[in-house]
Amino acid sequence: DSDMENRLEKMINQFAFPDGNIRKLKCKDAFEIAKKIGVPIGSIGNYCNRNHIKIASCQLGCFK
């Protein structure tokens, strides 16, 4: 729903940071946002993909 999307956008924008021409979100911050808002971590990933935000400092070592 749009309220959830607005909350998600606000939280991600608080944590996302610029790195050259792209924006990044640390993996640990993605998990924290998902927990605070009560959405699956996949929702955070989908939002980031749609908005060209890269995941950084992956806890699994998948992304740097």
PDB file of N, CA, C, O and CB in Angstrom:
ATOM      1  N   ASP A   1       0.827  -1.191   0.000  1.00  0.00           N
ATOM      2  CA  ASP A   1       0.000   0.000   0.000  1.00  0.00           C
ATOM      3  C   ASP A   1       0.866   1.248   0.000  1.00  0.00           C
ATOM      4  O   ASP A   1       2.054   1.177   0.315  1.00  0.00           O
ATOM      5  CB  ASP A   1      -0.938   0.002   1.203  1.00  0.00           C
ATOM      6  N   SER A   2       0.292   2.376  -0.345  1.00  0.00           N
ATOM      7  CA  SER A   2       1.085   3.598  -0.533  1.00  0.00           C
ATOM      8  C   SER A   2       1.669   4.119   0.777  1.00  0.00           C
ATOM      9  O   SER A   2       2.750   4.708   0.771  1.00  0.00           O
ATOM     10  CB  SER A   2       0.231   4.680  -1.172  1.00  0.00           C
ATOM     11  N   ASP A   3       0.973   3.914   1.910  1.00  0.00           N
ATOM     12  CA  ASP A   3       1.518   4.355   3.195  1.00  0.00           C
ATOM     13  C   ASP A   3       2.794   3.583   3.522  1.00  0.00           C
ATOM     14  O   ASP A   3       3.780   4.159   3.982  1.00  0.00           O
ATOM     15  CB  ASP A   3       0.475   4.172   4.322  1.00  0.00           C
ATOM     16  N   MET A   4       2.762   2.274   3.278  1.00  0.00           N
ATOM     17  CA  MET A   4       3.938   1.441   3.527  1.00  0.00           C
ATOM     18  C   MET A   4       5.074   1.851   2.599  1.00  0.00           C
ATOM     19  O   MET A   4       6.227   1.928   3.024  1.00  0.00           O
ATOM     20  CB  MET A   4       3.600  -0.054   3.338  1.00  0.00           C
ATOM     21  N   GLU A   5       4.761   2.110   1.349  1.00  0.00           N
ATOM     22  CA  GLU A   5       5.777   2.539   0.376  1.00  0.00           C
ATOM     23  C   GLU A   5       6.394   3.870   0.807  1.00  0.00           C
ATOM     24  O   GLU A   5       7.603   4.058   0.675  1.00  0.00           O
ATOM     25  CB  GLU A   5       5.158   2.668  -1.044  1.00  0.00           C
ATOM     26  N   ASN A   6       5.587   4.788   1.317  1.00  0.00           N
ATOM     27  CA  ASN A   6       6.101   6.079   1.789  1.00  0.00           C
ATOM     28  C   ASN A   6       7.027   5.902   2.985  1.00  0.00           C
ATOM     29  O   ASN A   6       8.075   6.543   3.061  1.00  0.00           O
ATOM     30  CB  ASN A   6       4.944   7.012   2.158  1.00  0.00           C
ATOM     31  N   ARG A   7       6.645   5.037   3.921  1.00  0.00           N
ATOM     32  CA  ARG A   7       7.488   4.771   5.090  1.00  0.00           C
ATOM     33  C   ARG A   7       8.801   4.127   4.665  1.00  0.00           C
ATOM     34  O   ARG A   7       9.870   4.469   5.170  1.00  0.00           O
ATOM     35  CB  ARG A   7       6.752   3.866   6.097  1.00  0.00           C
ATOM     36  N   LEU A   8       8.704   3.195   3.734  1.00  0.00           N
ATOM     37  CA  LEU A   8       9.883   2.516   3.213  1.00  0.00           C
ATOM     38  C   LEU A   8      10.824   3.514   2.544  1.00  0.00           C
ATOM     39  O   LEU A   8      12.029   3.508   2.794  1.00  0.00           O
ATOM     40  CB  LEU A   8       9.475   1.416   2.221  1.00  0.00           C
ATOM     41  N   GLU A   9      10.269   4.360   1.701  1.00  0.00           N
ATOM     42  CA  GLU A   9      11.067   5.375   1.004  1.00  0.00           C
ATOM     43  C   GLU A   9      11.761   6.302   1.996  1.00  0.00           C
ATOM     44  O   GLU A   9      12.947   6.597   1.848  1.00  0.00           O
ATOM     45  CB  GLU A   9      10.182   6.194   0.050  1.00  0.00           C
ATOM     46  N   LYS A  10      11.034   6.758   2.996  1.00  0.00           N
ATOM     47  CA  LYS A  10      11.595   7.682   3.986  1.00  0.00           C
ATOM     48  C   LYS A  10      12.754   7.035   4.741  1.00  0.00           C
ATOM     49  O   LYS A  10      13.804   7.653   4.919  1.00  0.00           O
ATOM     50  CB  LYS A  10      10.506   8.135   4.977  1.00  0.00           C
ATOM     51  N   MET A  11      12.564   5.791   5.185  1.00  0.00           N
ATOM     52  CA  MET A  11      13.613   5.098   5.932  1.00  0.00           C
ATOM     53  C   MET A  11      14.842   4.841   5.060  1.00  0.00           C
ATOM     54  O   MET A  11      15.971   5.067   5.496  1.00  0.00           O
ATOM     55  CB  MET A  11      13.080   3.777   6.488  1.00  0.00           C
ATOM     56  N   ILE A  12      14.629   4.376   3.853  1.00  0.00           N
ATOM     57  CA  ILE A  12      15.764   4.089   2.972  1.00  0.00           C
ATOM     58  C   ILE A  12      16.520   5.369   2.656  1.00  0.00           C
ATOM     59  O   ILE A  12      17.751   5.367   2.630  1.00  0.00           O
ATOM     60  CB  ILE A  12      15.289   3.412   1.669  1.00  0.00           C
ATOM     61  N   ASN A  13      15.814   6.450   2.418  1.00  0.00           N
ATOM     62  CA  ASN A  13      16.483   7.717   2.120  1.00  0.00           C
ATOM     63  C   ASN A  13      17.288   8.239   3.303  1.00  0.00           C
ATOM     64  O   ASN A  13      18.257   8.974   3.113  1.00  0.00           O
ATOM     65  CB  ASN A  13      15.463   8.756   1.702  1.00  0.00           C
ATOM     66  N   GLN A  14      16.900   7.869   4.522  1.00  0.00           N
ATOM     67  CA  GLN A  14      17.678   8.267   5.700  1.00  0.00           C
ATOM     68  C   GLN A  14      19.015   7.537   5.752  1.00  0.00           C
ATOM     69  O   GLN A  14      20.013   8.092   6.209  1.00  0.00           O
ATOM     70  CB  GLN A  14      16.883   7.993   6.983  1.00  0.00           C
ATOM     71  N   PHE A  15      19.033   6.286   5.280  1.00  0.00           N
ATOM     72  CA  PHE A  15      20.228   5.458   5.389  1.00  0.00           C
ATOM     73  C   PHE A  15      21.067   5.388   4.117  1.00  0.00           C
ATOM     74  O   PHE A  15      22.269   5.133   4.190  1.00  0.00           O
ATOM     75  CB  PHE A  15      19.834   4.085   5.783  1.00  0.00           C
ATOM     76  N   ALA A  16      20.463   5.607   2.965  1.00  0.00           N
ATOM     77  CA  ALA A  16      21.202   5.517   1.699  1.00  0.00           C
ATOM     78  C   ALA A  16      22.230   6.640   1.617  1.00  0.00           C
ATOM     79  O   ALA A  16      22.004   7.746   2.107  1.00  0.00           O
ATOM     80  CB  ALA A  16      20.234   5.582   0.486  1.00  0.00           C
ATOM     81  N   PHE A  17      23.355   6.337   0.994  1.00  0.00           N
ATOM     82  CA  PHE A  17      24.417   7.331   0.886  1.00  0.00           C
ATOM     83  C   PHE A  17      24.964   7.356  -0.540  1.00  0.00           C
ATOM     84  O   PHE A  17      24.934   6.343  -1.239  1.00  0.00           O
ATOM     85  CB  PHE A  17      25.549   7.034   1.896  1.00  0.00           C
ATOM     86  N   PRO A  18      25.466   8.518  -0.970  1.00  0.00           N
ATOM     87  CA  PRO A  18      26.023   8.611  -2.321  1.00  0.00           C
ATOM     88  C   PRO A  18      27.417   7.987  -2.378  1.00  0.00           C
ATOM     89  O   PRO A  18      28.184   8.064  -1.419  1.00  0.00           O
ATOM     90  CB  PRO A  18      26.080  10.080  -2.779  1.00  0.00           C
ATOM     91  N   ASP A  19      27.727   7.378  -3.497  1.00  0.00           N
ATOM     92  CA  ASP A  19      29.064   6.850  -3.768  1.00  0.00           C
ATOM     93  C   ASP A  19      29.325   7.111  -5.244  1.00  0.00           C
ATOM     94  O   ASP A  19      28.973   6.304  -6.105  1.00  0.00           O
ATOM     95  CB  ASP A  19      29.186   5.300  -3.409  1.00  0.00           C
ATOM     96  N   GLY A  20      29.939   8.233  -5.519  1.00  0.00           N
ATOM     97  CA  GLY A  20      30.102   8.650  -6.910  1.00  0.00           C
ATOM     98  C   GLY A  20      28.744   9.013  -7.477  1.00  0.00           C
ATOM     99  O   GLY A  20      28.028   9.842  -6.914  1.00  0.00           O
ATOM    100  N   ASN A  21      28.390   8.391  -8.596  1.00  0.00           N
ATOM    101  CA  ASN A  21      27.119   8.697  -9.258  1.00  0.00           C
ATOM    102  C   ASN A  21      25.970   7.799  -8.822  1.00  0.00           C
ATOM    103  O   ASN A  21      24.856   7.927  -9.329  1.00  0.00           O
ATOM    104  CB  ASN A  21      27.288   8.591 -10.739  1.00  0.00           C
ATOM    105  N   ILE A  22      26.232   6.892  -7.886  1.00  0.00           N
ATOM    106  CA  ILE A  22      25.174   5.975  -7.461  1.00  0.00           C
ATOM    107  C   ILE A  22      24.901   6.114  -5.964  1.00  0.00           C
ATOM    108  O   ILE A  22      25.724   6.626  -5.205  1.00  0.00           O
ATOM    109  CB  ILE A  22      25.554   4.523  -7.798  1.00  0.00           C
ATOM    110  N   ARG A  23      23.719   5.641  -5.567  1.00  0.00           N
ATOM    111  CA  ARG A  23      23.371   5.629  -4.145  1.00  0.00           C
ATOM    112  C   ARG A  23      23.486   4.197  -3.652  1.00  0.00           C
ATOM    113  O   ARG A  23      23.203   3.248  -4.383  1.00  0.00           O
ATOM    114  CB  ARG A  23      21.927   6.200  -3.896  1.00  0.00           C
ATOM    115  N   LYS A  24      23.905   4.055  -2.404  1.00  0.00           N
ATOM    116  CA  LYS A  24      24.074   2.732  -1.820  1.00  0.00           C
ATOM    117  C   LYS A  24      23.371   2.656  -0.470  1.00  0.00           C
ATOM    118  O   LYS A  24      23.156   3.664   0.204  1.00  0.00           O
ATOM    119  CB  LYS A  24      25.564   2.394  -1.668  1.00  0.00           C
ATOM    120  N   LEU A  25      23.025   1.437  -0.102  1.00  0.00           N
ATOM    121  CA  LEU A  25      22.416   1.152   1.190  1.00  0.00           C
ATOM    122  C   LEU A  25      23.160  -0.035   1.774  1.00  0.00           C
ATOM    123  O   LEU A  25      23.268  -1.081   1.135  1.00  0.00           O
ATOM    124  CB  LEU A  25      20.871   0.865   1.062  1.00  0.00           C
ATOM    125  N   LYS A  26      23.674   0.122   2.987  1.00  0.00           N
ATOM    126  CA  LYS A  26      24.385  -0.985   3.619  1.00  0.00           C
ATOM    127  C   LYS A  26      23.413  -2.116   3.922  1.00  0.00           C
ATOM    128  O   LYS A  26      22.264  -1.893   4.305  1.00  0.00           O
ATOM    129  CB  LYS A  26      25.093  -0.518   4.909  1.00  0.00           C
ATOM    130  N   CYS A  27      23.903  -3.327   3.741  1.00  0.00           N
ATOM    131  CA  CYS A  27      23.100  -4.525   3.962  1.00  0.00           C
ATOM    132  C   CYS A  27      22.500  -4.534   5.372  1.00  0.00           C
ATOM    133  O   CYS A  27      21.313  -4.814   5.537  1.00  0.00           O
ATOM    134  CB  CYS A  27      23.950  -5.784   3.739  1.00  0.00           C
ATOM    135  N   LYS A  28      23.309  -4.231   6.381  1.00  0.00           N
ATOM    136  CA  LYS A  28      22.799  -4.242   7.755  1.00  0.00           C
ATOM    137  C   LYS A  28      21.687  -3.220   7.943  1.00  0.00           C
ATOM    138  O   LYS A  28      20.754  -3.453   8.712  1.00  0.00           O
ATOM    139  CB  LYS A  28      23.931  -3.965   8.745  1.00  0.00           C
ATOM    140  N   ASP A  29      21.776  -2.091   7.247  1.00  0.00           N
ATOM    141  CA  ASP A  29      20.718  -1.082   7.325  1.00  0.00           C
ATOM    142  C   ASP A  29      19.445  -1.582   6.651  1.00  0.00           C
ATOM    143  O   ASP A  29      18.342  -1.299   7.117  1.00  0.00           O
ATOM    144  CB  ASP A  29      21.179   0.235   6.678  1.00  0.00           C
ATOM    145  N   ALA A  30      19.594  -2.322   5.557  1.00  0.00           N
ATOM    146  CA  ALA A  30      18.425  -2.891   4.875  1.00  0.00           C
ATOM    147  C   ALA A  30      17.675  -3.835   5.810  1.00  0.00           C
ATOM    148  O   ALA A  30      16.447  -3.792   5.884  1.00  0.00           O
ATOM    149  CB  ALA A  30      18.853  -3.638   3.587  1.00  0.00           C
ATOM    150  N   PHE A  31      18.410  -4.687   6.524  1.00  0.00           N
ATOM    151  CA  PHE A  31      17.776  -5.607   7.474  1.00  0.00           C
ATOM    152  C   PHE A  31      17.107  -4.847   8.616  1.00  0.00           C
ATOM    153  O   PHE A  31      16.016  -5.213   9.052  1.00  0.00           O
ATOM    154  CB  PHE A  31      18.810  -6.592   8.035  1.00  0.00           C
ATOM    155  N   GLU A  32      17.754  -3.798   9.097  1.00  0.00           N
ATOM    156  CA  GLU A  32      17.191  -2.997  10.191  1.00  0.00           C
ATOM    157  C   GLU A  32      15.903  -2.304   9.756  1.00  0.00           C
ATOM    158  O   GLU A  32      14.928  -2.275  10.507  1.00  0.00           O
ATOM    159  CB  GLU A  32      18.211  -1.954  10.674  1.00  0.00           C
ATOM    160  N   ILE A  33      15.897  -1.750   8.553  1.00  0.00           N
ATOM    161  CA  ILE A  33      14.697  -1.089   8.022  1.00  0.00           C
ATOM    162  C   ILE A  33      13.559  -2.093   7.901  1.00  0.00           C
ATOM    163  O   ILE A  33      12.431  -1.809   8.302  1.00  0.00           O
ATOM    164  CB  ILE A  33      14.988  -0.439   6.646  1.00  0.00           C
ATOM    165  N   ALA A  34      13.852  -3.264   7.349  1.00  0.00           N
ATOM    166  CA  ALA A  34      12.820  -4.298   7.195  1.00  0.00           C
ATOM    167  C   ALA A  34      12.222  -4.671   8.547  1.00  0.00           C
ATOM    168  O   ALA A  34      11.008  -4.834   8.675  1.00  0.00           O
ATOM    169  CB  ALA A  34      13.405  -5.552   6.512  1.00  0.00           C
ATOM    170  N   LYS A  35      13.075  -4.803   9.544  1.00  0.00           N
ATOM    171  CA  LYS A  35      12.612  -5.158  10.891  1.00  0.00           C
ATOM    172  C   LYS A  35      11.749  -4.049  11.490  1.00  0.00           C
ATOM    173  O   LYS A  35      10.687  -4.322  12.049  1.00  0.00           O
ATOM    174  CB  LYS A  35      13.810  -5.443  11.810  1.00  0.00           C
ATOM    175  N   LYS A  36      12.203  -2.800  11.374  1.00  0.00           N
ATOM    176  CA  LYS A  36      11.464  -1.664  11.949  1.00  0.00           C
ATOM    177  C   LYS A  36      10.098  -1.480  11.303  1.00  0.00           C
ATOM    178  O   LYS A  36       9.112  -1.207  11.988  1.00  0.00           O
ATOM    179  CB  LYS A  36      12.273  -0.384  11.800  1.00  0.00           C
ATOM    180  N   ILE A  37      10.042  -1.627   9.993  1.00  0.00           N
ATOM    181  CA  ILE A  37       8.792  -1.394   9.270  1.00  0.00           C
ATOM    182  C   ILE A  37       7.903  -2.637   9.277  1.00  0.00           C
ATOM    183  O   ILE A  37       6.683  -2.539   9.149  1.00  0.00           O
ATOM    184  CB  ILE A  37       9.085  -0.969   7.830  1.00  0.00           C
ATOM    185  N   GLY A  38       8.527  -3.807   9.427  1.00  0.00           N
ATOM    186  CA  GLY A  38       7.764  -5.049   9.433  1.00  0.00           C
ATOM    187  C   GLY A  38       7.461  -5.585   8.050  1.00  0.00           C
ATOM    188  O   GLY A  38       6.371  -6.095   7.788  1.00  0.00           O
ATOM    189  N   VAL A  39       8.454  -5.462   7.157  1.00  0.00           N
ATOM    190  CA  VAL A  39       8.300  -5.989   5.797  1.00  0.00           C
ATOM    191  C   VAL A  39       9.390  -7.029   5.547  1.00  0.00           C
ATOM    192  O   VAL A  39      10.425  -7.003   6.213  1.00  0.00           O
ATOM    193  CB  VAL A  39       8.372  -4.840   4.731  1.00  0.00           C
ATOM    194  N   PRO A  40       9.176  -7.942   4.603  1.00  0.00           N
ATOM    195  CA  PRO A  40      10.232  -8.900   4.256  1.00  0.00           C
ATOM    196  C   PRO A  40      11.439  -8.177   3.663  1.00  0.00           C
ATOM    197  O   PRO A  40      11.295  -7.141   3.014  1.00  0.00           O
ATOM    198  CB  PRO A  40       9.702  -9.956   3.260  1.00  0.00           C
ATOM    199  N   ILE A  41      12.619  -8.727   3.890  1.00  0.00           N
ATOM    200  CA  ILE A  41      13.838  -8.109   3.361  1.00  0.00           C
ATOM    201  C   ILE A  41      13.777  -7.986   1.843  1.00  0.00           C
ATOM    202  O   ILE A  41      14.379  -7.077   1.272  1.00  0.00           O
ATOM    203  CB  ILE A  41      15.073  -8.921   3.772  1.00  0.00           C
ATOM    204  N   GLY A  42      13.062  -8.885   1.187  1.00  0.00           N
ATOM    205  CA  GLY A  42      12.905  -8.808  -0.263  1.00  0.00           C
ATOM    206  C   GLY A  42      12.225  -7.530  -0.716  1.00  0.00           C
ATOM    207  O   GLY A  42      12.493  -7.038  -1.812  1.00  0.00           O
ATOM    208  N   SER A  43      11.346  -6.988   0.118  1.00  0.00           N
ATOM    209  CA  SER A  43      10.685  -5.716  -0.212  1.00  0.00           C
ATOM    210  C   SER A  43      11.695  -4.581  -0.273  1.00  0.00           C
ATOM    211  O   SER A  43      11.585  -3.680  -1.105  1.00  0.00           O
ATOM    212  CB  SER A  43       9.590  -5.389   0.819  1.00  0.00           C
ATOM    213  N   ILE A  44      12.674  -4.632   0.610  1.00  0.00           N
ATOM    214  CA  ILE A  44      13.731  -3.616   0.597  1.00  0.00           C
ATOM    215  C   ILE A  44      14.541  -3.755  -0.693  1.00  0.00           C
ATOM    216  O   ILE A  44      14.828  -2.763  -1.363  1.00  0.00           O
ATOM    217  CB  ILE A  44      14.659  -3.751   1.852  1.00  0.00           C
ATOM    218  N   GLY A  45      14.903  -4.983  -1.033  1.00  0.00           N
ATOM    219  CA  GLY A  45      15.651  -5.234  -2.268  1.00  0.00           C
ATOM    220  C   GLY A  45      14.893  -4.793  -3.501  1.00  0.00           C
ATOM    221  O   GLY A  45      15.471  -4.188  -4.404  1.00  0.00           O
ATOM    222  N   ASN A  46      13.601  -5.090  -3.548  1.00  0.00           N
ATOM    223  CA  ASN A  46      12.781  -4.671  -4.694  1.00  0.00           C
ATOM    224  C   ASN A  46      12.736  -3.157  -4.814  1.00  0.00           C
ATOM    225  O   ASN A  46      12.874  -2.616  -5.911  1.00  0.00           O
ATOM    226  CB  ASN A  46      11.359  -5.223  -4.569  1.00  0.00           C
ATOM    227  N   TYR A  47      12.542  -2.467  -3.686  1.00  0.00           N
ATOM    228  CA  TYR A  47      12.509  -0.999  -3.706  1.00  0.00           C
ATOM    229  C   TYR A  47      13.850  -0.464  -4.228  1.00  0.00           C
ATOM    230  O   TYR A  47      13.885   0.418  -5.086  1.00  0.00           O
ATOM    231  CB  TYR A  47      12.207  -0.430  -2.277  1.00  0.00           C
ATOM    232  N   CYS A  48      14.945  -1.011  -3.699  1.00  0.00           N
ATOM    233  CA  CYS A  48      16.266  -0.548  -4.124  1.00  0.00           C
ATOM    234  C   CYS A  48      16.490  -0.796  -5.614  1.00  0.00           C
ATOM    235  O   CYS A  48      17.032   0.064  -6.308  1.00  0.00           O
ATOM    236  CB  CYS A  48      17.360  -1.242  -3.307  1.00  0.00           C
ATOM    237  N   ASN A  49      16.081  -1.956  -6.109  1.00  0.00           N
ATOM    238  CA  ASN A  49      16.218  -2.236  -7.544  1.00  0.00           C
ATOM    239  C   ASN A  49      15.431  -1.241  -8.384  1.00  0.00           C
ATOM    240  O   ASN A  49      15.943  -0.726  -9.378  1.00  0.00           O
ATOM    241  CB  ASN A  49      15.751  -3.658  -7.856  1.00  0.00           C
ATOM    242  N   ARG A  50      14.194  -0.967  -7.993  1.00  0.00           N
ATOM    243  CA  ARG A  50      13.353  -0.024  -8.749  1.00  0.00           C
ATOM    244  C   ARG A  50      13.912   1.391  -8.734  1.00  0.00           C
ATOM    245  O   ARG A  50      13.690   2.159  -9.670  1.00  0.00           O
ATOM    246  CB  ARG A  50      11.943  -0.014  -8.185  1.00  0.00           C
ATOM    247  N   ASN A  51      14.642   1.738  -7.668  1.00  0.00           N
ATOM    248  CA  ASN A  51      15.126   3.105  -7.497  1.00  0.00           C
ATOM    249  C   ASN A  51      16.638   3.233  -7.674  1.00  0.00           C
ATOM    250  O   ASN A  51      17.238   4.232  -7.277  1.00  0.00           O
ATOM    251  CB  ASN A  51      14.738   3.611  -6.136  1.00  0.00           C
ATOM    252  N   HIS A  52      17.246   2.206  -8.277  1.00  0.00           N
ATOM    253  CA  HIS A  52      18.673   2.236  -8.628  1.00  0.00           C
ATOM    254  C   HIS A  52      19.567   2.501  -7.416  1.00  0.00           C
ATOM    255  O   HIS A  52      20.526   3.268  -7.499  1.00  0.00           O
ATOM    256  CB  HIS A  52      18.925   3.300  -9.687  1.00  0.00           C
ATOM    257  N   ILE A  53      19.245   1.864  -6.299  1.00  0.00           N
ATOM    258  CA  ILE A  53      20.064   1.941  -5.092  1.00  0.00           C
ATOM    259  C   ILE A  53      20.768   0.596  -4.949  1.00  0.00           C
ATOM    260  O   ILE A  53      20.117  -0.448  -4.928  1.00  0.00           O
ATOM    261  CB  ILE A  53      19.197   2.284  -3.811  1.00  0.00           C
ATOM    262  N   LYS A  54      22.083   0.620  -4.852  1.00  0.00           N
ATOM    263  CA  LYS A  54      22.877  -0.606  -4.749  1.00  0.00           C
ATOM    264  C   LYS A  54      23.036  -1.003  -3.282  1.00  0.00           C
ATOM    265  O   LYS A  54      23.124  -0.146  -2.402  1.00  0.00           O
ATOM    266  CB  LYS A  54      24.265  -0.419  -5.413  1.00  0.00           C
ATOM    267  N   ILE A  55      23.073  -2.315  -3.032  1.00  0.00           N
ATOM    268  CA  ILE A  55      23.337  -2.813  -1.688  1.00  0.00           C
ATOM    269  C   ILE A  55      24.848  -2.864  -1.495  1.00  0.00           C
ATOM    270  O   ILE A  55      25.572  -3.359  -2.359  1.00  0.00           O
ATOM    271  CB  ILE A  55      22.686  -4.221  -1.460  1.00  0.00           C
ATOM    272  N   ALA A  56      25.324  -2.350  -0.357  1.00  0.00           N
ATOM    273  CA  ALA A  56      26.755  -2.296  -0.063  1.00  0.00           C
ATOM    274  C   ALA A  56      27.043  -3.044   1.238  1.00  0.00           C
ATOM    275  O   ALA A  56      26.152  -3.244   2.063  1.00  0.00           O
ATOM    276  CB  ALA A  56      27.243  -0.826   0.034  1.00  0.00           C
ATOM    277  N   SER A  57      28.282  -3.447   1.403  1.00  0.00           N
ATOM    278  CA  SER A  57      28.732  -4.112   2.633  1.00  0.00           C
ATOM    279  C   SER A  57      27.848  -5.300   2.979  1.00  0.00           C
ATOM    280  O   SER A  57      27.374  -5.430   4.108  1.00  0.00           O
ATOM    281  CB  SER A  57      28.749  -3.123   3.799  1.00  0.00           C
ATOM    282  N   CYS A  58      27.634  -6.158   2.001  1.00  0.00           N
ATOM    283  CA  CYS A  58      26.761  -7.324   2.172  1.00  0.00           C
ATOM    284  C   CYS A  58      27.289  -8.226   3.281  1.00  0.00           C
ATOM    285  O   CYS A  58      28.475  -8.554   3.315  1.00  0.00           O
ATOM    286  CB  CYS A  58      26.644  -8.115   0.851  1.00  0.00           C
ATOM    287  N   GLN A  59      26.419  -8.615   4.167  1.00  0.00           N
ATOM    288  CA  GLN A  59      26.801  -9.480   5.278  1.00  0.00           C
ATOM    289  C   GLN A  59      27.147 -10.891   4.813  1.00  0.00           C
ATOM    290  O   GLN A  59      27.828 -11.624   5.529  1.00  0.00           O
ATOM    291  CB  GLN A  59      25.683  -9.535   6.301  1.00  0.00           C
ATOM    292  N   LEU A  60      26.690 -11.278   3.631  1.00  0.00           N
ATOM    293  CA  LEU A  60      27.002 -12.592   3.078  1.00  0.00           C
ATOM    294  C   LEU A  60      28.220 -12.560   2.162  1.00  0.00           C
ATOM    295  O   LEU A  60      28.694 -13.605   1.718  1.00  0.00           O
ATOM    296  CB  LEU A  60      25.809 -13.130   2.321  1.00  0.00           C
ATOM    297  N   GLY A  61      28.724 -11.365   1.880  1.00  0.00           N
ATOM    298  CA  GLY A  61      29.867 -11.226   0.995  1.00  0.00           C
ATOM    299  C   GLY A  61      29.516 -11.192  -0.483  1.00  0.00           C
ATOM    300  O   GLY A  61      30.400 -11.296  -1.333  1.00  0.00           O
ATOM    301  N   CYS A  62      28.234 -11.048  -0.798  1.00  0.00           N
ATOM    302  CA  CYS A  62      27.800 -11.028  -2.201  1.00  0.00           C
ATOM    303  C   CYS A  62      28.074  -9.691  -2.876  1.00  0.00           C
ATOM    304  O   CYS A  62      28.383  -9.646  -4.067  1.00  0.00           O
ATOM    305  CB  CYS A  62      26.320 -11.345  -2.292  1.00  0.00           C
ATOM    306  N   PHE A  63      27.962  -8.608  -2.124  1.00  0.00           N
ATOM    307  CA  PHE A  63      28.163  -7.259  -2.665  1.00  0.00           C
ATOM    308  C   PHE A  63      29.176  -6.546  -1.788  1.00  0.00           C
ATOM    309  O   PHE A  63      29.227  -6.762  -0.577  1.00  0.00           O
ATOM    310  CB  PHE A  63      26.815  -6.457  -2.732  1.00  0.00           C
ATOM    311  N   LYS A  64      29.984  -5.693  -2.410  1.00  0.00           N
ATOM    312  CA  LYS A  64      31.003  -4.972  -1.635  1.00  0.00           C
ATOM    313  C   LYS A  64      30.562  -3.579  -1.296  1.00  0.00           C
ATOM    314  O   LYS A  64      31.301  -2.838  -0.648  1.00  0.00           O
ATOM    315  CB  LYS A  64      32.307  -4.916  -2.390  1.00  0.00           C
TER     316      LYS A  64
END
